Amino acid sequence: MCVHHRIVADGTPEEVIRPDVLEATFGARMDVLEHLGMRVVIDEMREPRFVNEVG
């Protein structure tokens, strides 16, 4: 993983795309899911939000 022309993590996707590495790199908590053999990074959910919620 490279940020601002600097290597911050090196390895396989399983070794690099992990919540602890992402938080140390980007300063935000993230969840990592596996879908159809691919790693998917999402923001850590703080509170439920609904599309049709009013207000």
Secondary structure per residue as TSV (DSSP state, phi and psi in degrees):
chain	resnum	aa	ss	phi	psi
A	1	M	-	360.0	130.8
A	2	C	E	-120.8	129.8
A	3	V	E	-133.0	127.2
A	4	H	T	53.2	46.4
A	5	H	T	64.1	21.6
A	6	R	E	-127.6	131.3
A	7	I	E	-76.4	120.7
A	8	V	-	-106.9	-16.0
A	9	A	-	-157.6	144.6
A	10	D	-	-137.7	134.5
A	11	G	S	151.1	-167.3
A	12	T	-	-73.4	163.1
A	13	P	H	-54.3	-37.2
A	14	E	H	-65.1	-31.6
A	15	E	H	-82.5	-28.4
A	16	V	H	-101.8	-42.2
A	17	I	S	-88.7	78.8
A	18	R	S	-133.0	151.1
A	19	P	H	-54.5	-42.5
A	20	D	H	-67.0	-39.5
A	21	V	H	-68.0	-44.1
A	22	L	H	-63.6	-41.0
A	23	E	H	-66.5	-42.2
A	24	A	H	-64.6	-32.8
A	25	T	H	-80.6	-46.5
A	26	F	H	-107.4	-8.2
A	27	G	S	74.6	19.6
A	28	A	S	-136.7	145.1
A	29	R	-	-77.9	133.7
A	30	M	E	-138.0	151.6
A	31	D	E	-101.9	148.6
A	32	V	E	-120.1	121.8
A	33	L	E	-111.8	158.4
A	34	E	E	-112.9	127.0
A	35	H	E	-138.2	120.0
A	36	L	T	52.3	38.7
A	37	G	T	81.4	4.7
A	38	M	E	-115.6	146.1
A	39	R	E	-83.3	134.0
A	40	V	E	-123.5	127.0
A	41	V	E	-102.4	130.4
A	42	I	E	-132.0	154.4
A	43	D	E	-61.6	142.9
A	44	E	-	-67.3	129.7
A	45	M	-	-72.0	124.3
A	46	R	-	-87.7	-46.8
A	47	E	S	-152.9	149.1
A	48	P	-	-61.8	139.0
A	49	R	-	-127.6	141.4
A	50	F	-	-117.6	138.5
A	51	V	T	-59.5	-41.9
A	52	N	T	-92.4	11.4
A	53	E	-	-70.7	134.6
A	54	V	-	-98.8	135.3
A	55	G	-	93.8	360.0
